[in-house]
Amino acid sequence: MIGVNHYLILSGLLFSIGFMGVLRRKNLLMLFFATEVMLNAVNIAFAAIGSYYGDLSGQMFAFFVIAVAASEVAVGLGLLILLYKKYGSLDLDVISSMKG
Amino acid sequence: MYEFIAFYIFAIATTILFVITVMSKNVLYSMTSLAAGMVLISGFFFLLGADFLGVVQLIVYVGAVMALYAFAMMFFDATKNVKEKHQNPSLVFLLGGLMALVFVIMFSAPIIGDNIQALNPVADGVGNAQAVGMVLFTKYLVPFEVAAVMLLVAMIAGIILAGKKMDYSLTKCEAVDEEMNVELEKGEE
């Protein structure tokens, strides 16, 4: 039997990978991929803790995280298409209009 | 024994695939490795006994979300490499590494609180899907309905945002503008 710490360390590592992607990426589509990685890492932690305590709440929250992620992708991709139509690019350096 | 082997194979493969997702310059490679990593993550859910969550992960993430990304990629240039200007990459790696360190310390420290009790204990003698259904439609009924409304709002928002001027070609925008100007002038007259 694998302890819950293994799952939590894996989840932390995956979340850090996603976080590094969010910091590093300049393309908006790639930024979306990095946020998906972070959401998946959190789901693993929820499921692992839920199974460790014999509790179903962890799985419930993972379901709601999945629902939020699905709606985020639907709205976000619509916005990305609008941005691409307007600027012809998804690069944050091209899109950014505020100088600061 | 098999659980150990499966866990470590899944863990190493998922980490490598997600690193490819984050580091790759090509959108297609990035998306493919993200989809593969999500399939492997559903493997973790099956290992943890959360069968229904694993199936939902496969259907929603690998099925729906990835299909949505694949369709959205038809609007963008997927074959071209993404050019990104990195100002100071070492700072990013430093921050990411620090965060990884903090997470590992946080999670490897004893997390076990004595006063934590299961709010919704797993029922005996029923499958995972049945237990999930019993909790979801009693204790979490209101969040479930709110999530349904949220998905409806997201669907309408997606249609409104992406569906405008869908019948015009993106590369012939000037022709579209002229056409619209002509129509506007007609309307003014």
Interface residues (C-beta under 8 A of the other chain):
Chain A: M1 I2 V4 N5 H6 Y7 L8 I9 L10 S11 G12 L13 L14 F15 S16 I17 G18 F19 M20 G21 L23 R24 R25 K26 N27 L29 M30 F32 F33 A34 E36 V37 N40 N43 I44 A47 A48 G50 S51 Y53 G54 D55 L56 S57 Q59 M60 A62 F63 F64 I66 A67 V68 A69 A70 S71 E72 V73 A74 V75 L77 G78 L79 L80 I81 L82 Y84 K85 L90 D91 D93
Chain B: E3 F4 F7 A11 T14 T15 F18 V19 T21 V22 V27 S30 M31 L34 G37 M38 I41 F44 F45 L47 L48 G49 A50 F52 L53 V56 Q57 V60 Y61 A64 V65 L68 Y69 A72 M73 F75 F76 V82 K83 E84 K85 H86 P89 V92 F93 L95 G96 G97 M99 A100 F103 V104 M106 F107 S108 I111 I116 Q117 A118 L119 N120 P121 V122 A131 V132 V135 L136 K139 Y140 P143 A147 M150 L151 V153 A154 M155 A157 G158 I159 I160 L161 A162 K164 K165 L170 C173
